[in-house]
Amino acid sequence: MAYSNYATISATTLPDLHPPETPVFLTPVVGSDRVILSWDAVANATGYSVEYRTGSGAWVAGWSGAKTKAIITGLTPETEYEFRLKASNADGDSGWATIAVKTKAVGPIRIIRFERISVVTPQETNIVKGG
């Protein structure tokens, strides 16, 4: 029986992935019950996640997806929120970026009262031509 001292080895080069860098928040747009968060795209990121909380409470999942903008609704007016954002890819997650935002007060409510509403139709209009 004869044996060979040679072996055939093949290799495949895999992409050199690393977890993405930590994203950076841009200036948020703040309303009384919502916050619009945005950030620049991060190289090699395939998705992003946003969480938020008030005070030192538990983090709540607020949004996840591949876009660079998140609209968080259902917030309480005049409340301080802390938001955090991470980028992800198949190799892992970035660190968290954080930002504190206080929602605005609810604007004044204006009540308009109508005493009477009149509607004039073309059939009710008389046009008098003078001479």
C-alpha positions in Angstrom: 0.0 0.0 0.0 1.4 3.4 -1.0 0.9 6.6 0.8 1.3 10.1 -0.5 3.1 12.9 1.4 1.1 15.6 -0.3 -2.3 17.1 0.5 -4.4 19.5 -1.5 -5.7 22.5 0.5 -8.0 25.1 -0.8 -8.8 28.4 1.0 -11.6 30.9 0.6 -11.0 34.5 1.5 -13.8 35.9 3.7 -14.6 39.6 3.8 -12.7 41.4 6.6 -15.7 42.6 8.6 -15.5 44.3 11.9 -18.3 45.7 14.0 -19.2 49.2 12.7 -18.0 52.4 14.3 -20.3 54.2 16.7 -22.8 56.4 14.9 -23.1 60.1 15.7 -26.4 61.8 16.3 -27.3 64.9 14.2 -29.4 67.7 15.7 -32.8 66.2 16.7 -36.2 67.7 15.7 -38.3 67.9 18.9 -42.1 68.2 19.3 -44.4 67.8 22.3 -45.0 64.1 21.7 -42.3 63.0 19.3 -38.7 63.3 18.5 -37.1 62.8 15.0 -33.6 61.5 15.3 -31.1 61.3 12.5 -27.4 60.4 12.0 -24.9 59.9 9.2 -24.5 56.4 7.7 -21.8 54.3 9.2 -19.4 52.3 6.9 -20.2 48.5 7.0 -23.4 49.0 9.0 -26.4 47.0 7.8 -28.8 48.2 10.5 -29.4 50.6 13.4 -31.3 50.4 16.7 -32.6 53.2 18.9 -33.7 52.8 22.5 -34.9 55.4 25.0 -35.8 55.9 28.6 -36.7 58.6 31.2 -34.5 59.1 34.2 -32.7 55.9 35.1 -35.6 53.7 34.0 -35.4 50.6 31.8 -34.4 51.1 28.2 -37.3 50.7 25.7 -36.9 49.6 22.1 -37.9 52.6 20.0 -36.9 51.8 16.5 -34.7 49.5 14.3 -34.0 49.4 10.6 -31.5 50.3 7.9 -32.4 54.0 7.4 -30.6 56.9 9.1 -33.7 58.5 10.6 -36.0 57.4 13.3 -39.3 59.0 14.4 -40.2 58.2 18.0 -43.8 59.0 18.9 -46.1 58.7 21.9 -43.8 60.7 24.1 -45.0 62.8 27.1 -44.8 66.6 26.7 -42.2 68.5 28.8 -40.3 65.3 29.7 -36.5 64.6 29.5 -35.7 61.5 27.5 -32.3 59.8 26.9 -31.9 58.1 23.5 -29.2 55.7 22.5 -28.2 54.5 19.1 -26.0 51.6 17.8 -25.0 50.4 14.4 -24.8 46.6 13.6 -23.6 44.2 11.0 -22.9 40.5 10.8 -19.8 40.8 12.8 -21.3 42.6 15.8 -22.5 45.9 17.2 -21.0 49.3 17.6 -20.9 51.1 20.9 -23.9 53.2 21.9 -24.2 56.9 21.0 -26.4 58.8 23.5 -28.3 62.1 23.4 -30.6 63.8 26.0 -33.7 65.6 24.7 -36.6 67.3 26.4 -39.9 67.3 24.6 -41.7 70.6 24.2 -44.8 71.8 26.0 -48.2 71.4 24.3 -49.0 74.6 22.4 -52.1 76.7 23.3 -55.4 75.2 22.2 -57.5 77.7 20.4 -61.2 77.2 20.5 -63.1 79.0 17.7 -66.8 79.6 18.2 -69.1 80.2 15.3 -72.3 82.1 16.0 -73.7 81.6 12.5 -72.5 80.3 9.2 -74.0 81.4 6.0 -73.5 79.8 2.6 -74.4 81.5 -0.6 -75.0 79.4 -3.6 -74.9 80.7 -7.2 -78.7 80.2 -7.5 -79.2 82.7 -4.6 -77.0 85.4 -6.1 -78.7 88.3 -8.0 -76.6 90.3 -10.3 -78.0 93.7 -11.3 -76.6 95.4 -14.3 -77.0 99.1 -14.3 -77.2 101.4 -17.2 
